[in-house]
C-alpha cells in the first residue's frame, strides 16, 4: 500500500486532513510530529491518530536542534520582518520540512502533506523545503488547495460527520488559528481578522499583561560566546534550556508581545498577534554585546543585509544559496562576540544595564572626555572638509 507522511499536530485541521487523505488517496498515512517546543500532549496526538486508523506515529524531539541551528543563527542576524516580527513561525517550517522528507525517503513514502491553508505563507515555506530535499521524486499534497472544503464551517461539519473531536477555546467556541514552538506563539483569525478590534487578553498564552506584571524589576545576565548565548545568570545551559529559562523570565514580566498587520509573501495582508518573550530579550542582548565587540564596518554591513535576510526567512528561503551566503557575512567575525549583558525586565520593557567583554573594540581611552591628547583635531577638520565636498555629488 502506498504511503503519505503527514505533518500532524493532532489538532482539528490535521485530523481532518488525515481522514481526507485516507479517503481520497487510498493510502496509508504516517503521522509525523516535530516536537519543537510547542504545547503538545503526546498521548492525545497518538490517541487521535489511532482513532483515525493510523498505524505508524512518529514524534521527534527537535527542540535543541531547532534552537541551536535555526533560532540562534537568526538571532545573530538580528532578523526582524517589517520592523517587529521575530519570525517565530517562519523559522520552524524549514526544519519540519527537512525531517518530513527524510522520513518519507526512509519509509519509501510516495508523498508528503501539510496542513497549511491556500492563503497563507506556510504552504510556500513547507513546499520550498520539500523541493530542496525531495526534488521531483516525492509528491507534495496540499489539501487546502485540492479539496472542496472552503471555510472553517465546512471543516467543522466534516469533522462532525467523521466523528473527529472539535476543540474549544477558553470561551467555549472553536479555536483561533494558533501556531507555537519554543521560540514563539502566534494567534490569528476570528475577532483578530478585523484590524480595528483590540486583541482580547485571554488569547495570550505565554506572557502576562504588562499591567499585571511584577512591580519590581527582574535582572538577568546573559553570557555570550562566539555570538551565541551560553549561560543565564552564570549558569551554563543547553540552547533548549536557555531559551526556556528566558521565556519564563520575560513572559512573567509581560515582554515579547507584538500585534502586527503584515504583508504575506503571496500578496495578502493579515493580522496576527505574536508572543516571543525569550527571543525578544535575546535579540536586544545580542545587539548590545555586538555594540562593544564589533567594529563599525562589520556592524553596518550586517545592518544593511538584515532586512533581506529576514525576508528570505519569511518567504521560506532558509535553504537558499542567498540566505547561506548572507549567513557567512553575518558570522564572519562572530568569534569576537563574547561577554555578558545585564538586562532589566519590567512591565513589558527591556533596559540594558551593563555590557562586559574582554574584547578591545570599545576603547575607554579614545572615548573619554577627560583625555584628548591622542585625538588630533586637525584630522577631524580634514575629515569634515572631505565630507562637505561629498554633499554636492550625486
ZIRAFEN-V119291 format. One record per run of one state. SS is the DSSP state (2 for helix, 1 for strand, 0 for the rest). FROM is the first residue (numbers start at 1). TO is the last residue. If there is no record, write none. Layout:
# ZIRAFEN-V119291
ss=SS from=FROM to=TO
ss=SS from=FROM to=TO
This chain:
# ZIRAFEN-V119291
ss=0 from=1 to=2
ss=1 from=3 to=7
ss=0 from=8 to=11
ss=2 from=12 to=25
ss=0 from=26 to=27
ss=1 from=28 to=35
ss=0 from=36 to=41
ss=2 from=42 to=51
ss=0 from=52 to=56
ss=1 from=57 to=61
ss=0 from=62 to=62
ss=2 from=63 to=76
ss=0 from=77 to=80
ss=1 from=81 to=81
ss=0 from=82 to=84
ss=1 from=85 to=85
ss=0 from=86 to=89
ss=2 from=90 to=106
ss=0 from=107 to=110
ss=1 from=111 to=114
ss=0 from=115 to=121
ss=2 from=122 to=134
ss=0 from=135 to=138
ss=1 from=139 to=142
ss=2 from=143 to=146
ss=0 from=147 to=151
ss=2 from=152 to=161
ss=0 from=162 to=176
ss=1 from=177 to=180
ss=0 from=181 to=184
ss=1 from=185 to=188
ss=0 from=189 to=189
ss=2 from=190 to=193
ss=0 from=194 to=200
ss=2 from=201 to=203
ss=0 from=204 to=209
ss=2 from=210 to=212
ss=0 from=213 to=217
ss=1 from=218 to=225
ss=0 from=226 to=227
ss=1 from=228 to=232
ss=0 from=233 to=234
ss=1 from=235 to=236
ss=0 from=237 to=238
ss=2 from=239 to=251
ss=0 from=252 to=256
ss=1 from=257 to=263
ss=0 from=264 to=268
ss=1 from=269 to=275
ss=0 from=276 to=276
ss=2 from=277 to=291
ss=0 from=292 to=295
ss=2 from=296 to=314
ss=0 from=315 to=320
ss=2 from=321 to=330
ss=0 from=331 to=333
ss=2 from=334 to=336
ss=0 from=337 to=338
ss=1 from=339 to=346
ss=0 from=347 to=348
ss=1 from=349 to=356
ss=0 from=357 to=363
ss=2 from=364 to=367
ss=0 from=368 to=376
ss=2 from=377 to=390
ss=0 from=391 to=394
